[in-house]
Amino acid sequence: MRAFLVILLVAATLHAQTLADVARRERARRAQLKPAQIIKAEGVPTPTPAATKAEEGKKPEEPPKAPVDPVKEYNDQLQKLRAKVQSLQDEEAATQLQINDLTNQINAPVVDQAAKDQAVARLGDARQKLPAVRQELDQTKKTLDTMQLQGPPKK
């Protein structure tokens, strides 16, 4: 009896789906579905003959744009913010490394005065850039956190 239960348990775990797999399949299934169109007959004005003649003289209007999925737009915005955070973190690290390198150049035992002056000027620029990068990084992180706390828009 125990052997049967062990075999049954192993078989069940091999064929079990994770929640992520189920969600992925459901999203793919929903993407294949066409949205239902609701047509309302109430309150639809009937065009008058004069209005139809006036419309014939007009240029054809652009076809209506497909409705934008708010969840997809939300996910795109999150992805852009995450990429911006990563980029700003890389820029912050690069600026900090540049500051360290310039400090080492200034404090090197053998250095001519012109190279030292140039390194000091570049060090000042890097030190001014670093707080601006950090401030932009903090603002972007706060925006990202706010969006994640709010969650995707409800349909």
Residue, then its C-alpha position, 0 to 999 in steps of 0.5 A: m500500500r505504501a509503495f502505491l502511495v509513493i508512486l502516486l505521490v511522485a506521479a502527481t508531483l511530476h505532472a503538477q503545474t506551478l502557479a506561474d505556468v498556469a498564469r503564463r498559459e492563461r495570459a497566452r490564451r487571453a491574448q488569442l481571444k478577440p475582445a467582445q464588442i458591445i453594440k447599443a441600439e438605444g440613443v443612436p442618432t440616425p443621420t439626416p440626409a443633409a449630414t450624410k451629404a456633408e460627410e461625403g465631402k469630408k476626407p475620410e477620417e483615420p481609422p480608430k486606434a486599437p484600445v491600449d491595454p492599461v495593464k500592458e502600458y503599466n508593465d511597459q512603464l515599470q520596465k522602463l523605470r527598472a531599466k532607468v534605475q539600473s542605468l542610473q545605478d551604473e552611472e553612480a558606480a562609474t562616477q564613484l570609480q572615477i572620483n576614486d581614480l582621480t583622487n589616486q592620481i592627485n595623491a600619486p607620489v610622482v605627478d607633474q603639476a599640470a596633470k595634478d591640476q587637470a585631475v583636480a578639475r575633473l574631480g570637481d566635475a565628478r563630485q558635482k555630478l554624483p549628487a545629481v545622479r543620486q538624486e535622480l536615482d532616488q526619485t526614480k526609485k520612489t516613482l517605481d515603488t509608488m507604481q508597484l504599491q498601486g499595482p496595475p490598473k483595474k479593468 
